[in-house]
Amino acid sequence: MRCTRSVLGASATAAAFAALGLAGSGVAVADSGPDVTGQKYSDAQSALSGAGLTPVVETTVGDQKAWPDCVVTRAQKRTVQPPPDSSGSATTQMLVSLNCEAPIASATAPGNSAASPEGRAAVAAAASSAGSGG
């Protein structure tokens, strides 16, 4: 019986902490800055700088594109406090993750499968631009 109560008590405690964590994250999301997910990094940099945030690349996937052409897959705001005993002020940054893979995989370059939703969208976009360009 003691084991059962202990496990139930631990589950209730974990659920309470999870609820507190979710409530706290809701407040942070409300003032998270512009939503740049899905944008090219060059466009996201402009939007973030315009909002007073410093963009910082946290992670990248792939190496087929230059950073300005990569797609932002995740963005998280953070505040960096100045060093102790300094007269500096805190800076607000936006950590971004970039996908630098090719839109569609080929025999020589990695990228999205043409059968995936992203790949189908890239194939359709390529066909649309090829049809309107000529």
KEVEX-909955 format. One record per residue: residue in one letter; x, y, z of N, C-alpha, C in turn; residue number from 1. Coordinates in steps of 0.05 Angstrom, whole numbers. Example, Ala and Ser with C-alpha at 12.3 -4.5 7.8 and 13.67 -1.06 7.14 Angstrom:
2
+------+--------+--------+--------+--------+--------+--------+--------+--------+--------+-----+
! rest !    nxx !    nyy !    nzz !   caxx !   cayy !   cazz !    cxx !    cyy !    czz !  nr !
+------+--------+--------+--------+--------+--------+--------+--------+--------+--------+-----+
!    A !    264 !   -114 !    156 !    246 !    -90 !    156 !    264 !    -66 !    156 !   1 !
!    S !    257 !    -45 !    142 !    273 !    -21 !    143 !    258 !      1 !    157 !   2 !
+------+--------+--------+--------+--------+--------+--------+--------+--------+--------+-----+
This chain:
134
+------+--------+--------+--------+--------+--------+--------+--------+--------+--------+-----+
! rest !    nxx !    nyy !    nzz !   caxx !   cayy !   cazz !    cxx !    cyy !    czz !  nr !
+------+--------+--------+--------+--------+--------+--------+--------+--------+--------+-----+
!    M !     16 !    -24 !      0 !      0 !      0 !      0 !     17 !     25 !      0 !   1 !
!    R !     39 !     25 !     15 !     56 !     48 !     16 !     66 !     55 !    -12 !   2 !
!    C !     74 !     35 !    -27 !     84 !     40 !    -54 !     63 !     53 !    -71 !   3 !
!    T !     39 !     43 !    -70 !     17 !     54 !    -86 !     12 !     84 !    -79 !   4 !
!    R !     11 !     90 !    -54 !      7 !    118 !    -46 !     30 !    135 !    -54 !   5 !
!    S !     54 !    125 !    -52 !     78 !    140 !    -60 !     78 !    146 !    -89 !   6 !
!    V !     71 !    126 !   -106 !     69 !    130 !   -135 !     47 !    150 !   -142 !   7 !
!    L !     24 !    147 !   -129 !      2 !    166 !   -134 !     10 !    194 !   -126 !   8 !
!    G !     23 !    197 !   -103 !     32 !    223 !    -94 !     52 !    235 !   -113 !   9 !
!    A !     70 !    219 !   -123 !     90 !    229 !   -142 !     77 !    238 !   -168 !  10 !
!    S !     57 !    223 !   -177 !     42 !    230 !   -201 !     27 !    256 !   -198 !  11 !
!    A !     15 !    260 !   -175 !      0 !    285 !   -170 !     20 !    308 !   -169 !  12 !
!    T !     43 !    304 !   -157 !     63 !    325 !   -155 !     73 !    332 !   -183 !  13 !
!    A !     79 !    312 !   -199 !     88 !    317 !   -227 !     67 !    331 !   -243 !  14 !
!    A !     42 !    324 !   -240 !     20 !    337 !   -254 !     18 !    367 !   -246 !  15 !
!    A !     21 !    372 !   -220 !     20 !    400 !   -210 !     43 !    416 !   -222 !  16 !
!    F !     67 !    405 !   -223 !     90 !    420 !   -234 !     86 !    424 !   -264 !  17 !
!    A !     75 !    405 !   -278 !     70 !    408 !   -307 !     49 !    430 !   -311 !  18 !
!    A !     28 !    431 !   -295 !      8 !    452 !   -298 !     20 !    479 !   -293 !  19 !
!    L !     37 !    481 !   -273 !     51 !    507 !   -268 !     68 !    515 !   -291 !  20 !
!    G !     83 !    496 !   -302 !    100 !    501 !   -325 !     84 !    511 !   -349 !  21 !
!    L !     61 !    498 !   -355 !     45 !    506 !   -377 !     33 !    534 !   -372 !  22 !
!    A !     25 !    540 !   -348 !     14 !    566 !   -342 !     36 !    587 !   -346 !  23 !
!    G !     60 !    581 !   -337 !     81 !    601 !   -339 !     89 !    605 !   -368 !  24 !
!    S !     89 !    584 !   -385 !     97 !    588 !   -413 !     76 !    603 !   -428 !  25 !
!    G !     51 !    602 !   -420 !     30 !    618 !   -433 !     35 !    647 !   -431 !  26 !
!    V !     45 !    656 !   -408 !     52 !    684 !   -404 !     75 !    692 !   -423 !  27 !
!    A !     95 !    675 !   -425 !    118 !    681 !   -442 !    111 !    682 !   -471 !  28 !
!    V !     92 !    665 !   -480 !     85 !    664 !   -508 !     70 !    690 !   -516 !  29 !
!    A !     55 !    701 !   -497 !     39 !    725 !   -503 !     57 !    748 !   -513 !  30 !
!    D !     81 !    750 !   -503 !     99 !    772 !   -511 !    125 !    759 !   -523 !  31 !
!    S !    121 !    743 !   -544 !    144 !    728 !   -554 !    156 !    741 !   -579 !  32 !
!    G !    146 !    764 !   -587 !    157 !    777 !   -611 !    143 !    768 !   -636 !  33 !
!    P !    152 !    777 !   -659 !    139 !    770 !   -684 !    143 !    740 !   -690 !  34 !
!    D !    123 !    728 !   -702 !    125 !    699 !   -710 !    139 !    698 !   -736 !  35 !
!    V !    164 !    688 !   -736 !    180 !    687 !   -760 !    183 !    658 !   -770 !  36 !
!    T !    170 !    639 !   -757 !    172 !    611 !   -765 !    161 !    608 !   -794 !  37 !
!    G !    176 !    594 !   -811 !    168 !    590 !   -838 !    179 !    611 !   -857 !  38 !
!    Q !    191 !    632 !   -847 !    202 !    653 !   -864 !    231 !    647 !   -871 !  39 !
!    K !    241 !    659 !   -893 !    269 !    658 !   -899 !    284 !    674 !   -877 !  40 !
!    Y !    308 !    665 !   -870 !    323 !    678 !   -848 !    328 !    708 !   -854 !  41 !
!    S !    333 !    715 !   -879 !    337 !    743 !   -886 !    313 !    760 !   -880 !  42 !
!    D !    289 !    750 !   -885 !    264 !    764 !   -879 !    260 !    765 !   -848 !  43 !
!    A !    265 !    742 !   -835 !    262 !    741 !   -806 !    281 !    760 !   -792 !  44 !
!    Q !    305 !    763 !   -802 !    324 !    782 !   -790 !    313 !    810 !   -790 !  45 !
!    S !    302 !    818 !   -813 !    290 !    845 !   -815 !    267 !    849 !   -796 !  46 !
!    A !    249 !    829 !   -795 !    226 !    831 !   -777 !    234 !    832 !   -748 !  47 !
!    L !    254 !    816 !   -740 !    263 !    815 !   -712 !    277 !    841 !   -705 !  48 !
!    S !    295 !    850 !   -723 !    309 !    875 !   -717 !    289 !    899 !   -715 !  49 !
!    G !    269 !    899 !   -732 !    249 !    919 !   -730 !    233 !    919 !   -704 !  50 !
!    A !    231 !    895 !   -692 !    217 !    893 !   -666 !    236 !    897 !   -642 !  51 !
!    G !    261 !    905 !   -648 !    280 !    909 !   -626 !    293 !    885 !   -615 !  52 !
!    L !    292 !    863 !   -630 !    304 !    837 !   -621 !    329 !    832 !   -637 !  53 !
!    T !    348 !    819 !   -625 !    373 !    811 !   -639 !    371 !    782 !   -647 !  54 !
!    P !    370 !    776 !   -673 !    368 !    748 !   -681 !    395 !    733 !   -677 !  55 !
!    V !    393 !    709 !   -666 !    417 !    693 !   -661 !    411 !    665 !   -670 !  56 !
!    V !    427 !    654 !   -689 !    423 !    627 !   -699 !    432 !    607 !   -677 !  57 !
!    E !    413 !    591 !   -668 !    419 !    572 !   -648 !    427 !    545 !   -659 !  58 !
!    T !    412 !    535 !   -680 !    418 !    510 !   -692 !    412 !    512 !   -722 !  59 !
!    T !    426 !    495 !   -738 !    420 !    492 !   -766 !    418 !    462 !   -773 !  60 !
!    V !    402 !    457 !   -793 !    401 !    430 !   -805 !    408 !    433 !   -834 !  61 !
!    G !    427 !    418 !   -843 !    435 !    419 !   -872 !    455 !    440 !   -878 !  62 !
!    D !    465 !    438 !   -902 !    486 !    458 !   -911 !    483 !    464 !   -941 !  63 !
!    Q !    459 !    460 !   -952 !    455 !    464 !   -980 !    449 !    493 !   -988 !  64 !
!    K !    442 !    510 !   -969 !    436 !    537 !   -974 !    452 !    556 !   -956 !  65 !
!    A !    455 !    581 !   -965 !    468 !    601 !   -948 !    447 !    609 !   -927 !  66 !
!    W !    455 !    618 !   -904 !    437 !    625 !   -882 !    415 !    644 !   -890 !  67 !
!    P !    420 !    665 !   -906 !    397 !    683 !   -913 !    374 !    668 !   -927 !  68 !
!    D !    380 !    646 !   -941 !    360 !    631 !   -956 !    348 !    608 !   -940 !  69 !
!    C !    358 !    602 !   -916 !    348 !    580 !   -900 !    320 !    588 !   -888 !  70 !
!    V !    305 !    568 !   -881 !    278 !    573 !   -870 !    279 !    570 !   -839 !  71 !
!    V !    267 !    589 !   -826 !    265 !    588 !   -796 !    245 !    567 !   -788 !  72 !
!    T !    254 !    548 !   -772 !    236 !    526 !   -764 !    227 !    529 !   -735 !  73 !
!    R !    242 !    546 !   -719 !    235 !    550 !   -691 !    247 !    577 !   -683 !  74 !
!    A !    232 !    591 !   -665 !    242 !    616 !   -654 !    234 !    618 !   -625 !  75 !
!    Q !    253 !    626 !   -608 !    248 !    629 !   -579 !    262 !    654 !   -569 !  76 !
!    K !    246 !    670 !   -555 !    256 !    695 !   -544 !    271 !    690 !   -518 !  77 !
!    R !    293 !    705 !   -514 !    308 !    703 !   -488 !    319 !    731 !   -482 !  78 !
!    T !    322 !    736 !   -456 !    335 !    760 !   -447 !    361 !    754 !   -435 !  79 !
!    V !    382 !    768 !   -443 !    409 !    763 !   -433 !    416 !    786 !   -414 !  80 !
!    Q !    421 !    780 !   -389 !    428 !    800 !   -370 !    456 !    810 !   -374 !  81 !
!    P !    462 !    835 !   -367 !    489 !    845 !   -370 !    508 !    832 !   -349 !  82 !
!    P !    534 !    833 !   -354 !    552 !    822 !   -334 !    549 !    835 !   -307 !  83 !
!    P !    554 !    821 !   -285 !    553 !    833 !   -259 !    572 !    857 !   -257 !  84 !
!    D !    566 !    876 !   -241 !    583 !    899 !   -236 !    588 !    915 !   -262 !  85 !
!    S !    569 !    915 !   -280 !    573 !    931 !   -304 !    549 !    951 !   -306 !  86 !
!    S !    553 !    971 !   -322 !    531 !    990 !   -325 !    515 !    984 !   -350 !  87 !
!    G !    519 !    960 !   -362 !    504 !    953 !   -386 !    475 !    946 !   -380 !  88 !
!    S !    460 !    944 !   -401 !    432 !    936 !   -398 !    427 !    909 !   -410 !  89 !
!    A !    405 !    897 !   -403 !    397 !    871 !   -414 !    392 !    873 !   -444 !  90 !
!    T !    397 !    852 !   -459 !    391 !    851 !   -487 !    370 !    829 !   -492 !  91 !
!    T !    353 !    834 !   -511 !    332 !    814 !   -517 !    339 !    802 !   -544 !  92 !
!    Q !    342 !    776 !   -544 !    349 !    761 !   -568 !    327 !    742 !   -576 !  93 !
!    M !    327 !    735 !   -602 !    309 !    714 !   -612 !    327 !    692 !   -622 !  94 !
!    L !    327 !    669 !   -608 !    342 !    646 !   -617 !    326 !    632 !   -640 !  95 !
!    V !    339 !    627 !   -662 !    325 !    614 !   -685 !    339 !    589 !   -693 !  96 !
!    S !    324 !    570 !   -702 !    334 !    545 !   -714 !    328 !    547 !   -744 !  97 !
!    L !    348 !    539 !   -761 !    345 !    541 !   -790 !    346 !    514 !   -803 !  98 !
!    N !    330 !    511 !   -824 !    331 !    488 !   -842 !    344 !    498 !   -868 !  99 !
!    C !    368 !    488 !   -873 !    384 !    496 !   -896 !    385 !    474 !   -917 ! 100 !
!    E !    367 !    455 !   -916 !    367 !    434 !   -936 !    354 !    444 !   -962 ! 101 !
!    A !    359 !    430 !   -983 !    346 !    437 !  -1009 !    316 !    431 !  -1006 ! 102 !
!    P !    299 !    446 !  -1020 !    270 !    441 !  -1018 !    262 !    413 !  -1026 ! 103 !
!    I !    276 !    402 !  -1046 !    270 !    375 !  -1056 !    296 !    360 !  -1058 ! 104 !
!    A !    296 !    335 !  -1049 !    320 !    318 !  -1051 !    325 !    311 !  -1080 ! 105 !
!    S !    351 !    307 !  -1086 !    359 !    298 !  -1113 !    379 !    276 !  -1109 ! 106 !
!    A !    389 !    266 !  -1131 !    410 !    244 !  -1129 !    436 !    255 !  -1117 ! 107 !
!    T !    440 !    281 !  -1118 !    465 !    292 !  -1108 !    462 !    311 !  -1084 ! 108 !
!    A !    437 !    318 !  -1076 !    434 !    336 !  -1054 !    411 !    327 !  -1036 ! 109 !
!    P !    415 !    328 !  -1009 !    394 !    321 !   -991 !    372 !    342 !   -991 ! 110 !
!    G !    348 !    334 !   -983 !    326 !    353 !   -981 !    301 !    337 !   -974 ! 111 !
!    N !    278 !    350 !   -978 !    252 !    337 !   -973 !    246 !    317 !   -994 ! 112 !
!    S !    233 !    295 !   -986 !    224 !    275 !  -1005 !    201 !    288 !  -1021 ! 113 !
!    A !    200 !    282 !  -1046 !    178 !    292 !  -1063 !    151 !    281 !  -1055 ! 114 !
!    A !    151 !    259 !  -1039 !    127 !    247 !  -1030 !    117 !    259 !  -1003 ! 115 !
!    S !    134 !    275 !   -990 !    126 !    288 !   -965 !    109 !    312 !   -970 ! 116 !
!    P !     94 !    322 !   -951 !     78 !    346 !   -955 !     95 !    370 !   -963 ! 117 !
!    E !    119 !    373 !   -950 !    137 !    395 !   -957 !    148 !    392 !   -985 ! 118 !
!    G !    154 !    367 !   -992 !    165 !    361 !  -1019 !    144 !    366 !  -1041 ! 119 !
!    R !    119 !    358 !  -1036 !     98 !    362 !  -1055 !     93 !    392 !  -1059 ! 120 !
!    A !     94 !    408 !  -1037 !     91 !    437 !  -1039 !    114 !    449 !  -1055 ! 121 !
!    A !    139 !    439 !  -1051 !    162 !    450 !  -1065 !    160 !    443 !  -1095 ! 122 !
!    V !    151 !    418 !  -1101 !    148 !    410 !  -1129 !    127 !    428 !  -1143 ! 123 !
!    A !    105 !    432 !  -1129 !     83 !    449 !  -1140 !     93 !    478 !  -1144 ! 124 !
!    A !    108 !    489 !  -1124 !    118 !    516 !  -1127 !    138 !    518 !  -1150 ! 125 !
!    A !    155 !    498 !  -1153 !    174 !    498 !  -1175 !    159 !    497 !  -1202 ! 126 !
!    A !    139 !    480 !  -1204 !    124 !    478 !  -1229 !    109 !    503 !  -1235 ! 127 !
!    S !     98 !    516 !  -1214 !     83 !    541 !  -1217 !    102 !    564 !  -1227 ! 128 !
!    S !    126 !    565 !  -1215 !    144 !    586 !  -1223 !    156 !    581 !  -1251 ! 129 !
!    A !    159 !    555 !  -1258 !    169 !    549 !  -1285 !    148 !    555 !  -1306 ! 130 !
!    G !    122 !    550 !  -1299 !    101 !    556 !  -1318 !     96 !    586 !  -1321 ! 131 !
!    S !    100 !    602 !  -1300 !     95 !    630 !  -1303 !    119 !    645 !  -1313 ! 132 !
!    G !    142 !    632 !  -1314 !    167 !    646 !  -1323 !    171 !    645 !  -1353 ! 133 !
!    G !    156 !    629 !  -1367 !    163 !    627 !  -1395 !    141 !    630 !  -1413 ! 134 !
+------+--------+--------+--------+--------+--------+--------+--------+--------+--------+-----+
